[in-house]
């Protein structure tokens, strides 16, 4: 990268257009100093080598002046080294993909809304490792902790409903997420668990899993998704047609609250898309990574790259103007008889 120690001096370049205009105007208004009765011999010499060189004197002067101004502004090569120190947060997103997440009380359904805010959450991180766990009747690790945010976002986007494992194994999901953080040495370890139901599958209950998280210094944020009464959900009828049926929203607020509070986290309830986005935004601000950026600069003076050519050009222009290219005749005028 190139910078200038005195960039204001570059403003001197603004005189060049006025200089060029003044030179052009001077050439049109200057009167002849010699008169010839017949200019045949002079015209024959008009295309000589030195006449052609004399036409380059003014461009040489302009170029030399330009390089001189740039040299006076002291151009420098700047080498920058950037060092980033981050405390880092390791985060596991635990996402419910059970069939009940098809409910349409969020637009277009609970899972689609959850995927959208989860992708936005990942995109908003800078130096945090993020993992992904999905669960229905069983829990699965989709991605271990990683800084590859593009991969995490793609996995979130392609996550779909797990109808092969009915039920909701919240305890197993939490335990699997804690296991992902077992070897983490990050200053802050976080699980964000989103579900729309209550624990009804798996060998580990949510409170036991919360105890495990607490012992390992993992903070758990829980999110219950769904309206406070009923929601419509698409199902297949006996003829294979998709129909909408109403079902009661059954989020275990009590257990989810206890799990979060035990670990120093917080429980949230999302009843629509807007509140879900606000919840992830709040969690993101609570778990803000402290990043310290230090920039180191090394300067190398390169003004001589411009100064030496400028002096050579200006000296050459001066010598030529005072010797072979000296303007003895500014205008020739004659009247043929």
SULUR-V530578 format. One record per backbone hydrogen bond with DSSP energy under -0.5 kcal/mol. NH is the residue of the N-H (numbers start at 1). CO is the residue of the C=O. E is the energy in kcal/mol with one decimal. If there is no record, write none. Layout:
# SULUR-V530578
NH|CO|E / NH|CO|E
This chain:
# SULUR-V530578
3|76|-2.6 / 5|73|-0.7 / 5|74|-2.1 / 6|73|-2.4 / 7|4|-0.5 / 9|6|-1.4 / 10|7|-1.4 / 11|8|-1.9 / 12|9|-2.0 / 13|10|-1.8 / 14|11|-1.8 / 15|12|-1.7 / 16|13|-1.4 / 18|14|-0.6 / 19|15|-2.4 / 20|16|-2.7 / 21|17|-2.2 / 22|18|-2.5 / 23|19|-2.3 / 24|20|-2.2 / 25|21|-2.6 / 26|22|-2.4 / 27|23|-2.0 / 28|24|-1.3 / 29|25|-1.4 / 30|26|-1.6 / 36|333|-1.2 / 43|39|-2.9 / 44|40|-1.6 / 45|41|-1.0 / 45|42|-0.5 / 46|43|-1.2 / 48|45|-1.4 / 52|48|-1.9 / 53|49|-2.1 / 54|50|-2.3 / 55|51|-0.9 / 56|53|-1.9 / 57|54|-1.0 / 60|56|-2.3 / 61|57|-2.2 / 62|58|-2.4 / 63|59|-2.7 / 64|60|-2.7 / 65|61|-2.3 / 66|62|-2.4 / 67|63|-2.4 / 68|64|-2.0 / 69|65|-2.4 / 70|66|-2.2 / 71|67|-2.2 / 72|68|-2.3 / 73|69|-1.6 / 74|71|-1.6 / 76|3|-2.9 / 77|300|-2.7 / 78|1|-3.6 / 78|76|-0.5 / 79|77|-0.6 / 79|298|-2.8 / 80|78|-0.6 / 81|296|-2.8 / 83|81|-0.5 / 83|294|-3.0 / 85|83|-0.5 / 85|292|-3.3 / 86|84|-0.5 / 87|290|-2.0 / 90|188|-2.4 / 91|89|-0.6 / 91|129|-2.7 / 92|190|-2.3 / 93|91|-0.5 / 93|131|-2.7 / 94|92|-0.6 / 94|192|-2.7 / 95|93|-0.6 / 95|133|-2.9 / 96|194|-1.5 / 97|135|-2.9 / 101|98|-2.1 / 102|99|-1.8 / 103|100|-1.7 / 104|232|-3.1 / 106|103|-0.5 / 110|103|-1.8 / 111|101|-2.0 / 113|109|-2.2 / 114|110|-2.4 / 115|111|-2.8 / 116|112|-2.0 / 117|113|-2.0 / 118|114|-2.1 / 119|115|-2.4 / 120|116|-2.1 / 121|117|-2.3 / 122|118|-2.3 / 123|119|-2.4 / 124|120|-1.3 / 125|122|-1.6 / 129|89|-0.8 / 130|146|-2.7 / 131|91|-2.7 / 132|143|-2.4 / 133|93|-3.1 / 134|140|-2.5 / 135|95|-2.0 / 136|138|-2.4 / 137|165|-2.4 / 140|134|-3.1 / 142|132|-2.3 / 142|140|-0.7 / 143|132|-2.0 / 146|130|-1.2 / 149|147|-1.8 / 152|148|-1.8 / 153|149|-2.7 / 154|150|-2.0 / 155|151|-2.4 / 156|152|-2.5 / 157|153|-2.3 / 158|154|-2.0 / 159|155|-0.8 / 159|156|-0.8 / 162|97|-2.8 / 163|161|-0.9 / 169|136|-3.3 / 170|168|-1.0 / 173|169|-2.1 / 174|170|-2.5 / 175|171|-2.4 / 176|172|-2.7 / 177|173|-2.1 / 178|174|-2.4 / 179|175|-2.1 / 180|176|-1.4 / 181|177|-0.9 / 181|178|-0.8 / 182|179|-1.1 / 184|181|-1.4 / 187|87|-1.0 / 188|88|-0.9 / 189|217|-0.6 / 190|90|-2.9 / 191|219|-2.5 / 192|92|-2.5 / 193|191|-0.6 / 193|221|-2.8 / 194|94|-2.7 / 194|192|-0.5 / 195|223|-2.4 / 200|168|-2.6 / 201|168|-1.1 / 209|205|-2.0 / 210|206|-2.2 / 211|207|-2.0 / 212|208|-1.8 / 213|209|-2.2 / 214|210|-2.6 / 215|211|-2.1 / 216|212|-1.0 / 216|213|-0.6 / 217|214|-1.4 / 218|213|-2.9 / 219|189|-2.8 / 221|191|-3.3 / 221|219|-0.5 / 222|220|-0.5 / 222|266|-1.6 / 223|193|-2.6 / 224|268|-2.7 / 225|195|-2.3 / 225|223|-0.5 / 226|270|-2.5 / 231|247|-2.3 / 233|245|-2.7 / 235|243|-2.9 / 237|241|-2.9 / 240|237|-2.0 / 243|235|-3.0 / 243|241|-0.6 / 245|233|-2.1 / 247|231|-2.4 / 249|229|-2.7 / 252|197|-1.6 / 253|251|-1.9 / 256|252|-2.3 / 257|253|-2.4 / 258|254|-2.1 / 259|255|-2.6 / 260|256|-1.9 / 261|257|-2.6 / 262|258|-2.3 / 263|259|-1.1 / 263|260|-0.5 / 264|261|-0.9 / 265|260|-3.0 / 268|222|-2.4 / 270|224|-3.0 / 271|269|-0.6 / 276|272|-1.8 / 277|273|-2.3 / 278|274|-2.2 / 279|275|-1.9 / 280|276|-2.0 / 281|277|-2.1 / 282|278|-2.3 / 283|279|-2.5 / 284|280|-2.4 / 285|281|-1.8 / 286|282|-2.2 / 287|283|-2.4 / 288|285|-0.8 / 291|289|-0.7 / 292|85|-3.3 / 293|291|-0.5 / 294|83|-2.8 / 296|81|-3.0 / 298|79|-2.1 / 300|77|-1.8 / 302|75|-2.3 / 305|302|-1.4 / 306|303|-1.5 / 307|303|-2.6 / 308|304|-1.5 / 310|306|-1.8 / 311|307|-2.5 / 312|308|-2.3 / 313|309|-2.6 / 314|310|-2.5 / 315|311|-2.4 / 316|312|-2.5 / 317|313|-2.6 / 318|314|-2.1 / 319|315|-2.5 / 320|316|-2.4 / 321|317|-2.3 / 322|318|-1.4 / 323|319|-0.7 / 323|320|-0.7 / 325|320|-2.2 / 326|323|-1.5 / 328|326|-1.6 / 336|334|-0.5
